[in-house]
Amino acid sequence: MIKRELYLSQLCRFIDKPVIKVITGIRRSGKSVMLALLREELLKRGVDADRIIHLSFDTLEYSAICDAEALYSFIKGKTVHGKRYYILLDEIQEVDHWEKAVNSFFTGLDADIYITGSNSRLLSSELSTYLAGRYVELNLFTLSFAEYLQFRKELKGKEPDDTGKEFGGFLRSGGFPVLQIADYEEETARKVVYDIYSSIILRDVVQRNKIRDIELLERVVKYLFDNIGNRFSAANISAFFKSQQRRIDLNTVYNYLDALENAYIIYRIPRYDVRGREILKTLEKCYVGDPGLINAVMGYRDRAISGLLENIVMLELLRRGYDVFTGRSGEREIDFIAKKGEEKIYVQVSFRMDSPATVEREFAPLMDIHDHFPKYVVTMDDIWRDNYEGIKHIHIADFLLADYY
């Protein structure tokens, strides 16, 4: 197991704190490994192995524990009064009414509780009902570019020679950890990610939401994946399918979007009006939980590279704890406005500065903004790196590896 220090350090800060620790994220992003690493950390701290109760409901071993009563009885049977226990429950959403059992552990046992799950709606609704004010959430993403390089170093036994070249591999394969613990040919890697995608669609979207028209759902997914980084609305999607002689009403579109977002397949990023300082309610943008999903479902396409680059930057900003918006300043569009407390950064993302028109399109919106916050134009240019009027032009690999913005 390779330690992902960003998340493990956050998790360790809450050991023995009187809140339930909730780790969320897309399937195969590393939540199970994070619990295993936490178990190792607890053992290092001197916790006896018999006081760590670690159950994974994504395996057959504990498939008989399918409801709250069975879970409570099982855990209760492993505890002794007067001892402190560490309860680690992986993919908890597989247990019906799990929140009742977890609430009982929290109030009735001397226990430090950690749970993981792959469906944000399922977890948030139950947590807010039964455990309001008693939990802290850690959202686990697939590998960042920095983590990708760490995994490649572990696999190859040496530092990567060329981070720019390594970024090309990251762009095509994405950040699912399973791809970086062994060497895969490109087509094999694509099949691995497609199988992950299929599992998420079936278990976290179709089954959880009782969706009947799976073929229509997959058409919506492909529409979204084909329009990464473009403004869209539910009405746009409905109109597109109408033009294809396929009807889909707005409520169905909204239900599908919610289901996909709850499973972390997509992220909907709202628009922010810089001048009016308000969040706009129309024409948000859609991005994907890992760029590898796009390549697995649609195939790698050079014409889609700008959207992929935007997607990677958006995920990096979320990983770093920013609230992310797409922006508008007058008639000009800004790819990302990212806020964290009193901090704010503006980011434009493009493939290359290959023409004066591209330079104007990317720099001009940021030049319109007259404040002191950092402004970046992020591209894959290897040579032209000029900064202009305080706006930093930076290679995307350097942006992703920066210690701070």
N, C-alpha and C positions, 0 to 999 in steps of 0.2 A: 504494500500500500504506500502511495506517495502522499505525503502530507500537503494539504492545501492550507497554508498558514493563515491566509486572509480570513477563512471561515473558522478554522480551528481556534485561532486566538480569540475571535469574537465569542465563540461558544464557551471557551474556558473561562472567560470573564464572568459567566453566569453560573458556574458550578457552585452548588449549595446556596444559591440565591433563591428566595421564596417565591419563584414564579415558574410556570411551566414553560419549557423551552420548545418552540415549534419550528421545525426546519421544513421549509416548503420549496418546491421547484419541480421542473419537468422531470419525467421519468428518465433514468439513466444519467442524471447529472452528477451523481455521487453522494446522494443522501445516505445510503446504506453504509458506504465506506466512512462517511463522516461519523456515524454512530460507532462503527468499529474503532476508529481512531480515538473517539472519546472514551470508549471502554479501555483502550490501552493507556490513555492518560490517567484515568481513575486508578487503574492498577499501579501505575508508577507512583501515584500519590498515596499508596498504601491501603486502598480500599480492597477488602477481601473479595475474591471472585464470587463467593456465594451471596454477596450482598448486591451484585449487579445482575439484574433481571433483564435480559436482552431478547426480545421477540421480533421476528420478521414475518409479517402477514402476507408477504409477497411470495412465500414458499409453501410447499405442502406440509412442512413440519408442524405448522400451527394452524392449518386450515380448519381444524375442528373448532377453534375458538372464533366463532362467527358472530357473536353478539356480546353485548355489555355484560350480561350475567355470567357467561362462560369466561370472559376475560377477567372479571372481578374475582371469580372463584379460583381461577388458576393462579393469579398473582397473590391472592390472600393466602393460598396454600403454601406459598414459598416464603412467607414472611414470618418473623418471630417478633413478638411485642418487645419493645425496648431497643431494637436495632434500627439503624438508618439504612435505607435501601435506595438504589439508583435504578430507576425503571426506564428502559430504552425500548420504545415501541416504533417499529419501522413500518411504513405504509399503513397507518392506522385507519385510513378510510375504508379498508376492506372489512372492518368490524362494524356491524350495525349498532348504532346508538353508542359508539365508543366513548362519546363525551361524558355519558353518565358514569361509566367506570372510572375514567380519568379524574372526574370531579370527586368521586369517592376516594380515590387514592390521595388526592391533594388534601382533602379535609380529614381523612380518617387514618392515614398512615404517616410515619416519619419517612418521607420519600422525596427524592429529587427526580423530577420527571422530564423526559425528553421524548418528543414524538416527531415523526416525519410524515409527510403526505404529498400527493401529486395532484391534488385538485383544490384550488384556492377557494372556490365557492363553498364546497363541502366543509372545509375546515373553518373558514371565516364565519359561516352561519352558525355552526355548532359552538364554536369558541365564543362568539359574541353572546350567545344565549346562556350557556352554562358557566363559562369561565371568564367573563368580562373582567378586565382588570387584573387577571391572575396569570397572564401569559406574555411572553415576548417572542416575536417572530424573526427568524433569520431566513432570508430568501437565498437559496443556493442556485447559482447559475452554472451552465456548462463552462468549460475552461476559458479563461481569458487568454490573450496572446502570451502574456508573461507566464501563465501556468502551462500553456502549450509548450513553450520553450523549455520549461522545467521538466516536463514529462519526456520531451525529446532528448534532453540531456541524460536523464535516467536510463532511457532506452538505448541510446548510442554510447553512453559512457564518456561523453565529452561535450564541451560547450559547442553550440551551433556556430558554424563558420561565418554565416551570412544571414543576419536577421531579416533582411529584405527578401531573400530567397525563401527563408522559412515562412515568411508571411504568405507567400504564394501557396504553400501547402496548407496553411491554416485557412486561407480563403476558400479553398476547394473542399477541405474535409470537415471544417467546423470544429466545435469544441467538446464533443462527447468524449469523456475520458477513455471509454473502451477502445477507441481508435488509436490511442497514443500509448498503449501498453504493449503493442506488438506492431510489426510492420505489415501493412496491408497494401495490396495493389488497389488502384483507384476504384475499379469496378467492384471489388470485394467490399471496400469501405463504404461505397455507396449503398450496397445491399444491406450492410449492417445497419446503417442509419435508416434506410427505408423500413426495415423490420421494426426498429424502435418507433418510427412514425406510425406504422400500422398498429402496433400495440397500444400506443397512446390513443389513437383514433377509436379503436375498438373499446378499450377498457375505461378510458377517462372522458370520452366524448359520447360515443354511441350508447354504451350500456348505462352510464351514469345519467344520461339525459333522455333515455328511451327514444332515441332518434330512429325512425323507421326508414326514411329514404336516404340510405347511405350513399347511393350514387350521386344524389343531388348535393349532399354535404361535401363529398370529395370534389365536385365541380366548383363549389364555393371556395374550398381551400385552394384549388389551383388558380382560381381568379385572384385571390388575395396574394398568393405567392408570385403571380405574374405581375403584380402591381405594387411590389414592395417599394416604399418611399414615395408613392404617388398619393395625392389626396383622394379620399373616397368617402362615400356615405352609403348607408343601407339602400337609399333610393338609387344610387349609381348601380349597385349590384343588381337590384331588382330590374332596372331598365336594361342592363346588359343581357340578363337572361331572357328578358322579353324579346330582345332583338335576335336571340338565338332560338326563338319559338319554344322557350321553356319558361313557364310561369313560376314565380316564387314571391309570396307576399312578404311585406315588410316585417311582420312579426316573426316569420320563420327566419328571415335574415338575421334579425336581432338575436333570436334564440341561438342560432348557429354561432354567431360572433361571440356571444357570452360563453357558450360551451367551449369554444376553441381557446378563448382567453383564460378561462378557469383552469384549463389543462396546460397552460403555459406554452401552447403552440404558437399563439400570436400575442403581441402587445399592441394595444391601440394607444397612440400618442396624441393627446389633444393639442389644439392650436392655441397660441398665445399672441395677443396683439400687443406689440411692444409700446406703441404710442398710447393706446387706450388702457394699457395695463389691466387687461382682462382676459380670461380664458374664453375662447370662442366655442360655440356649441356645434359647429358644423365643420365638415371637411377635415376630419382628423387623418392621420396616417397610420398605416399598419406595418408592423415589423414582426419578425419570426423569432421564436425562443432560441434558435441556434441556426446559423447560416447553412450548416450541413443539411438541414431539413429541406431547404430550397433546392439544393443540388441533387438530393436524393429523389425528390418528387418530380422536379422539372428537368433535371439534367443540368450540367454546368453550361452556362451560356455567357459568352463574353459581352453580349449586349446588355446583360443584366448586372454587370459589375458595379455600376454606380449605386444601385439599390443594395447590393451585398455590402459594399463599403459603409454605406449609411447604417445598415443593420448592425454591423460589427461595432461601430462607434456608439450607437444608441445603447447596446448591451453593456459596453464598457462604462458608460456614464451611469447606468442603473447599478452596476456592480459597485461603483464607488459611492453609492448612496445619494446620488442626485435625483431630484424630481425632474423629469425630462418633458419638454414641450417642443413642438415645432412652432416656428415663429412667423409673424407677419409684421412688417414695418411699412405702413402705407400700402403700396402695390407690390412691394418686394417680399420675397419669401426667404426665410432663414431656416436652415435645416434643423438646428437644435438650439434651444435655450435651456440650460441646465441650472437648477437652483439647489442649494444645500445651505440651510440656515440663511446667513447674510451673504453667502458666496453666490456668484453667478458667473457663468461663462457662455459665450456664443460660439457656435461651431458650424462652419460650412464644410461639406464633404463633396469632393469631386474626384473623378478618375485621374485626369491630368489637366494641366493648364496648357492646352494645345492650340489655343487661338486667343486673339484679343477679346473676342466675344465671351469666351469662357472666363477669362480673367475679370472682365467687367461684371459678369453675372454673379461670380462668387465673392468678389471683394466689395462691390458697391453696396449690398444690403448692410454689411457690417460697418462701412464708412458712414452710413446714415445714423448710426447709433452713437450718441455722444455721452458715454459714461466711462467710468474708469475700469470696468470689468474686463477680464481677458477675452480676446477674440482670436479665433483660429480659422485658417483655411487648411483643411486636411486632404492630402492627395497622395497618389503613388508616384509623383515626380521624383526622379533620382538626381536631377541636376538643378533645375530651377527651384530655388528655395527662398527667394527674396521676401523679406518682410516689408509691409507697406503701411505707413501711417499708424504704427503700433499694432497692426494685425499680423499675427505670426503665420507664416506659411510653413507647414511641417509635414514630413512623410508620415503616413498613417502608422507605420511600425513604431516610429519614435513617439508619436502621440499616445499609442496604446501602452508603451513601456515607461512613460513619464512618471516620476514619483508624485507629482502634483501638477495642477493646472493653474 
